[in-house]
Amino acid sequence: MPNLEAALLDSDINAVGIALDYKNQHEVIQFVDELKLTMPILLGDKNTKKNYKISAFPTYYVINEQLQITARSMGYSSELGISLRADN
């Protein structure tokens, strides 16, 4: 997640994280605090995981202004990789 945070600096990319492997909001808050994340992080559930076909962490989706998924990636992505996907 820090690599995503870094990709957001000085860009017009908006990001929202969805935490899926956490039992409650308190665990998510601890995770956010430990990594010093500033982007919003939501608590998802098994339905979120199923609907977005998440099988590995992290999974990234790039969604355009028409709310269409334009790119998807599973696993670690570098700052550059995230920026390149977002520019497409």
Backbone bond lengths (Angstrom), bond angles and torsions (degrees), N, CA, C in turn:
res aa  C-N    CA-C-N  psi(-1)  N-CA   C-N-CA  omega(-1)  CA-C   N-CA-C  phi
1 M - - - 1.448 - - 1.529 112.49 -
2 P 1.320 119.42 -33.48 1.462 117.78 177.70 1.532 112.06 -60.01
3 N 1.337 117.73 -33.17 1.455 119.90 177.98 1.526 111.09 -65.81
4 L 1.314 118.06 -34.39 1.462 121.73 176.16 1.526 109.79 -69.07
5 E 1.320 116.50 -43.82 1.465 120.69 176.65 1.531 110.22 -56.44
6 A 1.324 116.85 -44.51 1.466 120.73 -178.67 1.524 110.87 -65.04
7 A 1.328 117.72 -37.14 1.468 121.31 178.93 1.523 111.16 -66.70
8 L 1.316 117.62 -24.81 1.458 121.53 -178.34 1.528 112.69 -78.63
9 L 1.330 116.65 -24.16 1.459 120.14 -178.28 1.525 110.31 -61.41
10 D 1.318 115.92 134.44 1.464 121.82 177.55 1.531 112.71 55.74
11 S 1.310 118.22 33.95 1.466 121.14 176.87 1.523 108.85 -133.86
12 D 1.303 114.93 170.17 1.461 119.47 177.02 1.529 111.42 -99.23
13 I 1.332 116.17 18.00 1.461 121.83 178.59 1.522 109.04 -79.42
14 N 1.312 116.65 132.75 1.463 122.19 171.71 1.518 107.55 -107.86
15 A 1.309 116.74 137.90 1.460 120.03 -179.22 1.517 110.35 -135.61
16 V 1.321 114.06 146.69 1.457 122.62 173.43 1.524 105.77 -132.66
17 G 1.315 116.83 129.22 1.452 121.10 176.52 1.513 109.97 -94.85
18 I 1.327 115.68 147.84 1.464 120.61 175.32 1.520 107.40 -124.29
19 A 1.313 116.24 115.57 1.460 122.93 -179.76 1.530 108.52 -85.49
20 L 1.329 115.77 123.94 1.465 119.35 -176.82 1.518 114.13 -112.42
21 D 1.297 118.59 -24.27 1.468 120.71 -176.58 1.519 112.77 -98.93
22 Y 1.307 116.79 33.13 1.454 121.80 -179.41 1.517 109.34 -123.60
23 K 1.324 116.15 144.28 1.465 121.00 -175.58 1.513 113.31 -83.11
24 N 1.341 116.43 -28.26 1.462 118.10 -175.54 1.526 110.70 -154.71
25 Q 1.305 114.17 172.67 1.451 121.78 -177.39 1.531 111.90 -61.91
26 H 1.321 117.14 -36.24 1.469 120.99 -179.82 1.532 110.70 -59.99
27 E 1.325 118.03 -43.00 1.463 121.11 178.89 1.526 111.02 -63.33
28 V 1.330 116.73 -38.53 1.468 120.72 178.72 1.533 109.96 -65.89
29 I 1.314 116.71 -42.54 1.467 120.83 179.00 1.529 110.21 -60.80
30 Q 1.324 117.50 -41.93 1.471 121.01 177.54 1.524 110.72 -60.95
31 F 1.333 116.51 -44.56 1.462 122.34 179.06 1.532 110.56 -59.80
32 V 1.318 116.55 -47.54 1.469 122.28 179.74 1.522 110.46 -61.73
33 D 1.316 116.51 -44.21 1.469 120.93 179.90 1.529 111.72 -64.80
34 E 1.335 117.29 -42.93 1.465 121.05 -179.06 1.523 111.52 -61.99
35 L 1.323 116.93 -39.65 1.462 120.68 -178.79 1.523 113.04 -91.24
36 K 1.325 116.04 -2.68 1.473 121.78 -179.62 1.525 111.69 55.12
37 L 1.332 115.03 45.53 1.457 120.55 179.68 1.518 110.62 -78.86
38 T 1.311 116.55 144.15 1.460 120.87 178.60 1.524 112.24 -112.38
39 M 1.327 117.40 -16.55 1.465 119.22 179.35 1.524 109.38 -77.49
40 P 1.319 116.77 156.97 1.471 118.64 179.64 1.532 111.05 -67.06
41 I 1.320 116.23 139.00 1.462 122.77 176.85 1.521 107.01 -124.42
42 L 1.315 116.16 122.69 1.460 121.99 179.26 1.516 109.85 -102.03
43 L 1.311 116.86 155.18 1.463 121.96 176.49 1.516 108.23 -95.42
44 G 1.326 116.01 113.96 1.456 121.17 177.66 1.517 110.22 -92.97
45 D 1.325 115.82 -177.96 1.456 121.35 178.93 1.529 109.72 -140.89
46 K 1.329 116.93 -172.84 1.471 120.17 -176.90 1.526 111.52 -61.81
47 N 1.322 118.21 -29.56 1.459 120.01 177.68 1.521 111.36 -69.87
48 T 1.329 117.14 -38.55 1.460 121.10 175.61 1.523 109.49 -60.50
49 K 1.325 115.57 -46.50 1.465 121.50 179.97 1.528 110.72 -59.79
50 K 1.305 117.07 -43.39 1.462 122.09 -179.33 1.531 111.02 -69.41
51 N 1.318 117.20 -46.85 1.466 120.96 -176.66 1.528 112.34 -63.11
52 Y 1.323 117.20 -35.39 1.463 120.66 -179.56 1.524 112.51 -96.79
53 K 1.340 116.43 6.58 1.467 122.34 176.39 1.529 112.06 53.22
54 I 1.336 115.54 49.95 1.462 121.80 179.93 1.522 108.57 -85.03
55 S 1.329 116.11 119.84 1.464 119.87 177.79 1.521 112.09 -124.13
56 A 1.337 117.25 -5.32 1.464 121.90 178.33 1.522 108.23 -149.09
57 F 1.327 114.76 156.75 1.461 120.25 179.75 1.516 109.64 -119.10
58 P 1.294 119.62 142.09 1.463 124.79 -11.72 1.524 111.05 -78.06
59 T 1.300 116.35 159.28 1.463 123.27 171.56 1.518 106.75 -120.90
60 Y 1.321 116.24 132.03 1.456 122.06 -178.81 1.521 109.93 -113.78
61 Y 1.314 116.08 138.04 1.455 122.33 170.64 1.515 107.94 -121.41
62 V 1.320 116.52 138.62 1.458 121.38 171.85 1.520 105.68 -108.25
63 I 1.322 114.83 123.93 1.475 121.29 -176.51 1.520 107.15 -119.86
64 N 1.337 116.07 130.34 1.466 119.23 -177.93 1.530 111.21 -84.88
65 E 1.309 115.58 -177.13 1.467 120.58 -176.57 1.525 112.93 -65.58
66 Q 1.321 117.34 -19.80 1.470 121.33 176.55 1.534 111.48 -90.43
67 L 1.344 115.07 9.91 1.473 123.73 179.39 1.527 112.57 64.31
68 Q 1.331 116.52 29.14 1.457 121.95 175.97 1.521 108.83 -98.14
69 I 1.320 116.72 139.27 1.460 120.93 176.65 1.524 107.32 -74.29
70 T 1.334 116.67 120.71 1.458 120.92 -178.75 1.524 112.74 -106.34
71 A 1.326 117.53 -16.55 1.463 121.35 177.87 1.520 108.71 -159.36
72 R 1.338 114.58 154.26 1.463 121.20 179.27 1.513 107.52 -146.09
73 S 1.305 116.67 141.79 1.459 120.94 178.88 1.519 109.11 -146.91
74 M 1.327 116.23 140.71 1.459 120.97 175.73 1.520 108.42 -114.56
75 G 1.309 115.57 143.14 1.449 121.18 178.73 1.512 111.20 92.47
76 Y 1.319 115.11 179.25 1.459 121.47 -175.94 1.521 110.95 -61.26
77 S 1.314 117.02 137.66 1.460 123.21 172.94 1.521 108.39 -128.25
78 S 1.308 115.65 140.32 1.460 120.50 177.52 1.524 109.54 -75.61
79 E 1.332 116.08 167.98 1.469 120.37 175.91 1.520 110.00 -56.27
80 L 1.331 116.51 -44.35 1.457 121.07 -178.84 1.523 110.55 -63.37
81 G 1.321 116.93 -44.34 1.458 120.65 179.55 1.519 112.32 -60.14
82 I 1.315 116.34 -41.71 1.463 120.54 178.39 1.524 110.10 -64.84
83 S 1.320 116.48 -45.73 1.471 120.57 -179.90 1.521 111.38 -62.17
84 L 1.318 117.81 -42.48 1.459 120.68 -179.95 1.523 111.91 -63.52
85 R 1.328 117.28 -42.08 1.465 120.44 178.26 1.538 111.64 -64.48
86 A 1.315 115.64 -38.51 1.466 120.29 -177.88 1.521 111.34 -69.85
87 D 1.336 117.69 -27.41 1.463 120.62 -179.23 1.516 112.99 -78.44
88 N 1.298 118.69 -13.43 1.483 121.28 -179.13 1.493 112.33 -75.04
